[in-house]
């Protein structure tokens, strides 16, 4: 692997030399290129490593990239331009997601790939670049394009997988472009970091644990917390509820989820829009206790008023609710003996765990939570099904027991 050695010059400055063996073999000739600044040296080092310990194509020692026989690389094939254009043209995402993707590219990709090409021409973005990028994200190491002194935190495997998925899609569009810009996707077959099996990102509260937490929630937030845990709705769905979403005068009172809070574009702020996915637009049956809660919240309100509002009026802001209602309740509950520290979203997971404990079938849970796919439900909550082992054993014993008389007759014959 190419490495950087720092040398002091007579004028007091520093020279950064990249040293490597040609081809990466032990017998390869030593190669060297020098730079006056560390950032350029790191970029060149990564180019050498990305091209199998060879001089980058088009690079002339002491001069840089010289492409007399090849036209300059079009801006459209440079990673920053290509990646941003890819996100700008996506048609199946919200504006909030588009902004997030753009930030991911700017903050977590361009510092590594800003000088590289998505095509087969120029300084090509290769598999080694992707592997080194993943390693840096995992270890909190800045990229070659970060300013000197930049500090970064290590990223969790799930975050790295999400970023890798976006990068894969960007580069795959270069493979499938017409005409294709490159032959293969360097993200293919990448080995991603695995999560720690002992980690438990989701917190499930037992009913008794929730009761401890509830005792320490401020009176003006108890209803919204009860609504979250008893329905499994997302924060953005519960806080968007309106009286017109309920049917109380019916044999089966119901709640219809038909809107949620969404984030705006560059201007910031939120607005009421459609739920997260098509399956998120759903109808939930209500218990008598839930009917009492929601009827109480509907009293005196117009059909399009918000059911849950902050003390000063208007919608609850998630950050304000966390800081002034949720965190104080957690602190007090932990002092009182609660050993877990759930997020607000963990009330949704808790709701699902209670349904599973009650032997509710997974497809029903999928519909109630608004999951687009049953796979999501199984992946997230399948491990909780162990509590059904006794029922499985009993069912098999019952079925096999019916066959015993026939087996005995067969053996006797």
C-alpha positions in Angstrom: 0.0 0.0 0.0 1.2 3.5 -0.8 2.2 5.5 2.2 3.1 9.1 3.0 6.4 10.2 4.4 6.9 13.8 5.6 10.2 15.6 5.2 11.4 19.0 6.4 12.7 21.4 3.8 15.5 23.9 4.3 13.1 26.8 4.2 11.2 25.3 7.1 8.3 24.0 5.1 7.3 20.4 4.7 7.3 18.0 1.7 4.9 15.1 1.6 6.1 12.1 -0.4 4.0 9.1 -1.5 6.1 6.0 -1.7 5.0 2.6 -3.0 6.3 -0.5 -4.8 5.1 -0.8 -8.4 2.2 -3.3 -8.6 2.3 -3.8 -4.8 4.7 -6.7 -5.0 7.7 -7.1 -2.7 10.0 -7.1 -5.7 8.4 -4.1 -7.5 10.4 -1.0 -8.1 10.1 1.8 -5.6 8.0 4.7 -6.9 7.8 8.2 -5.4 5.8 11.4 -6.0 6.0 14.5 -3.8 3.6 17.3 -2.9 3.8 20.6 -0.9 0.5 20.1 0.8 -0.8 17.1 2.8 -4.3 17.1 1.2 -3.0 16.7 -2.3 -0.6 14.0 -1.1 -3.5 12.0 0.5 -5.6 12.3 -2.7 -2.7 11.0 -4.8 -2.0 8.2 -2.3 -5.6 7.1 -2.6 -5.4 7.2 -6.4 -2.3 5.0 -6.3 -4.0 2.5 -4.0 -7.1 2.6 -6.1 -5.2 1.7 -9.2 -3.4 -1.4 -7.9 -0.2 0.4 -6.8 0.3 1.8 -10.2 0.6 5.4 -11.5 -2.9 6.7 -12.1 -3.7 6.7 -15.8 -2.8 10.1 -17.4 -0.6 11.2 -14.5 2.9 12.5 -15.4 5.4 12.5 -12.5 5.9 16.0 -11.2 3.2 17.5 -13.5 -0.1 15.7 -12.5 -2.7 14.6 -15.0 -1.6 15.3 -18.5 -4.0 13.9 -21.2 -2.6 15.0 -24.5 -4.2 12.2 -26.4 -7.5 12.1 -24.5 -10.0 15.0 -24.3 -10.6 16.5 -20.8 -13.1 14.6 -18.6 -16.5 16.2 -19.0 -17.9 17.8 -15.8 -21.0 15.5 -16.1 -18.7 12.5 -15.5 -17.1 13.9 -12.4 -18.5 12.3 -9.2 -19.9 15.5 -7.5 -21.7 16.7 -10.7 -23.0 13.2 -11.6 -24.2 12.3 -8.1 -26.1 15.6 -7.7 -27.7 15.2 -11.1 -28.8 11.6 -10.2 -30.6 12.8 -7.1 -32.1 15.8 -8.8 -33.7 13.5 -11.4 -35.2 11.0 -9.0 -39.0 11.0 -9.3 -40.1 8.6 -6.6 -38.8 10.4 -3.5 -40.1 13.3 -1.4 -38.4 16.7 -1.4 -37.2 16.0 2.2 -35.5 12.8 1.1 -34.0 14.6 -1.9 -32.4 17.2 0.5 -31.1 14.4 2.7 -29.6 12.6 -0.2 -27.8 15.8 -1.3 -26.4 16.3 2.2 -25.2 12.7 2.3 -23.4 13.2 -1.0 -21.8 16.5 0.1 -20.8 15.4 3.6 -20.1 11.7 3.3 -19.0 11.1 -0.3 -17.5 14.1 -2.0 -14.6 14.4 0.5 -13.6 10.9 -0.7 -14.7 10.9 -4.3 -14.6 14.5 -5.3 -11.6 14.2 -7.6 -12.8 10.9 -9.2 -14.7 10.0 -12.3 -17.8 7.8 -12.4 -16.9 6.7 -16.0 -14.1 4.5 -17.2 -12.1 7.6 -18.2 -9.8 9.7 -16.1 -9.2 8.9 -12.4 -11.8 6.2 -12.2 -13.7 5.6 -9.0 -12.9 1.9 -8.2 -13.6 -0.8 -5.7 -10.6 0.1 -3.6 -11.9 3.6 -3.2 -15.2 2.3 -2.0 -13.6 -0.1 0.5 -11.4 2.6 1.9 -14.4 4.9 2.2 -16.3 2.3 4.2 -13.3 1.7 6.4 -13.0 5.5 7.1 -16.7 5.8 7.9 -16.4 2.9 10.3 -13.4 4.3 12.1 -14.3 8.0 12.0 -11.4 8.9 9.6 -11.8 12.1 7.5 -11.6 11.7 3.7 -8.8 13.0 1.5 -10.9 16.1 0.6 -11.6 17.2 4.2 -9.8 20.2 5.6 -6.9 19.4 7.8 -8.0 18.9 11.4 -11.5 17.7 10.5 -12.9 15.4 13.2 -15.5 12.7 12.4 -17.2 10.2 14.5 -17.4 6.4 13.7 -20.6 5.4 12.0 -22.8 2.5 12.9 -23.0 -0.4 10.4 -26.6 0.5 9.6 -25.7 4.0 8.7 -22.8 2.8 6.6 -25.2 0.4 4.8 -27.6 3.2 4.1 -24.9 5.4 2.6 -23.5 2.5 0.6 -26.9 1.8 -0.8 -27.1 5.4 -2.1 -23.6 5.2 -3.6 -24.5 1.9 -5.2 -27.6 3.5 -6.9 -25.6 6.5 -8.1 -22.9 4.3 -9.7 -25.3 1.8 -11.0 -27.0 4.6 -13.0 -23.5 5.2 -14.7 -23.5 1.5 -15.6 -27.0 1.6 -17.1 -26.7 5.0 -18.8 -27.2 5.2 -22.5 -24.5 5.0 -23.6 -23.0 3.3 -20.5 -20.2 5.3 -18.8 -18.6 2.3 -17.2 -18.7 -1.5 -17.3 -19.3 -2.4 -13.7 -20.4 -1.0 -10.4 -17.5 -0.8 -7.9 -20.0 -1.1 -5.0 -21.0 -4.6 -6.1 -20.0 -7.4 -3.8 -18.7 -4.9 -1.2 -18.4 -6.4 2.3 -20.1 -4.1 4.7 -19.4 -4.0 8.5 -21.7 -6.2 10.6 -23.5 -4.9 13.6 -22.7 -6.1 17.0 -25.0 -9.0 17.9 -25.2 -7.7 21.4 -26.6 -4.4 20.4 -30.3 -3.8 20.8 -31.3 -0.6 18.9 -34.9 -1.1 19.7 -36.4 -1.0 23.2 -39.5 -3.0 24.1 -41.3 -2.1 27.3 -43.3 -4.6 29.3 -46.7 -3.2 30.4 -45.4 -2.8 34.0 -42.4 -0.9 32.7 -44.6 1.4 30.7 -46.7 2.0 33.8 -43.5 3.2 35.7 -42.6 5.5 32.8 -46.2 6.9 32.5 -46.3 7.8 36.2 -43.5 10.4 35.5 -44.9 11.9 32.3 -46.3 15.4 32.8 -50.1 15.6 32.9 -50.4 17.5 29.6 -48.4 14.8 27.7 -50.0 11.7 29.2 -52.7 11.4 26.5 -50.3 11.7 23.6 -48.0 9.1 25.1 -50.9 6.8 25.7 -52.0 7.3 22.1 -48.6 6.5 20.8 -48.2 3.2 22.7 -51.8 2.0 22.3 -52.0 2.6 18.6 -48.4 2.0 17.3 -48.7 5.2 15.2 -45.6 7.1 14.3 -45.0 10.5 16.0 -45.7 12.4 12.7 -49.0 10.5 12.4 -50.3 10.9 16.0 -49.5 14.6 16.0 -51.4 15.1 12.7 -54.6 13.5 14.0 -57.9 15.5 13.6 -61.4 14.8 14.9 -62.6 13.9 11.4 -60.2 10.9 11.4 -62.5 9.1 14.0 -65.7 7.1 13.7 -67.2 6.7 17.2 -70.9 6.0 16.4 -70.3 2.6 15.0 -70.3 -1.0 16.2 -66.5 -0.9 15.8 -65.1 2.6 16.5 -62.1 3.3 14.2 -59.3 5.6 13.6 -58.3 6.4 10.0 -54.6 7.4 9.4 -54.7 9.7 6.4 -52.1 12.4 6.9 -48.7 13.0 8.6 -46.3 15.8 9.2 -43.7 16.2 6.4 -40.6 18.3 6.3 -40.3 21.1 3.7 -37.4 21.7 1.3 -34.6 24.1 1.8 -36.8 26.6 3.5 -37.3 24.2 6.5 -40.5 23.8 8.5 -43.2 21.2 8.3 -46.5 20.7 6.6 -49.4 18.2 6.6 -49.1 15.7 3.8 -49.8 12.1 2.9 -48.6 9.3 5.2 -45.2 7.7 4.7 -46.3 5.0 2.2 -49.5 3.7 0.6 -49.8 1.0 3.3 -49.4 3.8 6.0 -52.9 5.1 5.0 -54.8 2.6 7.2 -57.7 2.1 9.5 -57.3 0.9 13.2 -60.0 -0.5 15.4 -60.2 1.2 18.8 -60.7 -0.2 22.3 -63.3 1.3 24.7 -60.4 3.0 26.6 -59.0 4.5 23.4 -62.5 5.7 22.4 -62.7 7.6 25.8 -59.2 9.1 25.3 -59.9 10.3 21.7 -63.4 11.5 22.4 -62.1 13.6 25.3 -59.5 15.1 23.0 -62.1 15.9 20.3 -64.4 17.8 22.7 -64.8 21.4 21.6 -62.7 21.0 18.4 -63.6 21.5 14.8 -63.2 18.6 12.4 -59.9 19.9 11.0 -58.4 21.0 14.3 -55.3 19.1 15.7 -56.1 16.6 18.4 -52.8 17.1 20.2 -51.4 20.5 20.6 -48.5 22.1 22.6 -49.3 24.2 25.7 -49.0 27.4 23.7 -51.2 26.0 20.9 -50.1 24.6 17.5 -48.5 21.3 16.7 -46.1 19.7 19.1 -42.5 19.9 17.8 -40.7 16.6 18.3 -37.5 18.3 19.7 -39.4 20.4 22.2 -41.5 17.4 23.3 -38.4 15.3 23.8 -36.5 18.0 25.7 -39.4 19.2 28.0 -41.6 16.1 28.3 -39.9 12.9 27.3 -36.4 13.3 28.7 -37.6 14.5 32.2 -40.0 11.6 32.4 -37.2 9.1 31.5 -34.8 10.7 34.0 -37.4 10.4 36.8 -38.4 6.9 35.7 -34.8 5.7 35.6 -34.3 7.0 39.1 -37.5 5.2 40.2 -36.1 1.9 38.9 -36.8 1.7 35.2 -33.7 0.1 33.7 -34.5 0.9 30.0 -34.3 4.2 28.2 -36.6 4.1 25.2 -36.9 6.6 22.4 -40.3 8.0 21.6 -40.4 5.8 18.6 -39.9 2.8 20.8 -43.5 3.2 21.9 -44.3 1.9 18.4 -42.1 -1.1 18.9 -43.6 -1.6 22.3 -47.1 -1.7 20.8 -46.0 -4.3 18.3 -44.4 -6.5 21.1 -47.7 -6.3 23.0 -49.6 -7.5 20.0 -47.2 -10.4 19.4 -47.4 -11.4 23.1 -51.2 -11.4 22.6 -50.8 -13.9 19.7 -51.9 -11.4 17.0 -50.8 -12.8 13.6 -48.0 -10.9 11.9 -50.0 -9.9 8.8 -52.5 -8.2 11.1 -49.6 -6.4 12.9 -48.2 -5.4 9.5 -51.5 -3.8 8.5 -51.9 -2.0 11.8 -48.4 -0.6 11.8 -48.6 0.3 8.1 -45.6 -1.6 7.0 -45.3 -1.8 3.2 -44.0 -5.4 3.3 -44.5 -8.3 5.7 -40.7 -8.7 5.5 -40.3 -5.5 7.4 -42.5 -6.8 10.2 -40.8 -10.2 10.3 -37.3 -8.7 10.3 -38.1 -6.2 13.0 -40.2 -8.3 15.3 -39.7 -11.9 14.3 -37.4 -12.6 17.2 -40.2 -11.8 19.6 -42.2 -14.8 18.4 -40.2 -17.1 20.6 -42.9 -16.5 23.2 -45.2 -18.6 20.9 -43.1 -21.7 21.2 -45.6 -23.4 23.6 -48.4 -22.9 21.2 -46.4 -24.3 18.4 -45.5 -27.4 20.4 -49.1 -27.9 21.5 -50.4 -27.6 17.9 -47.9 -30.1 16.5 -48.6 -32.5 19.4 -52.4 -32.2 18.7 -51.9 -32.9 15.0 -49.5 -35.8 15.4 -51.7 -37.2 18.2 -54.5 -37.7 15.7 -52.2 -39.9 13.6 -51.3 -42.2 16.5 -54.4 -44.5 16.3 -53.8 -45.0 12.5 -50.1 -45.7 13.1 -50.9 -48.3 15.8 -53.3 -50.1 13.5 -50.8 -50.1 10.7 -48.1 -51.6 13.0 -50.4 -54.3 14.3 -51.3 -55.4 10.8 
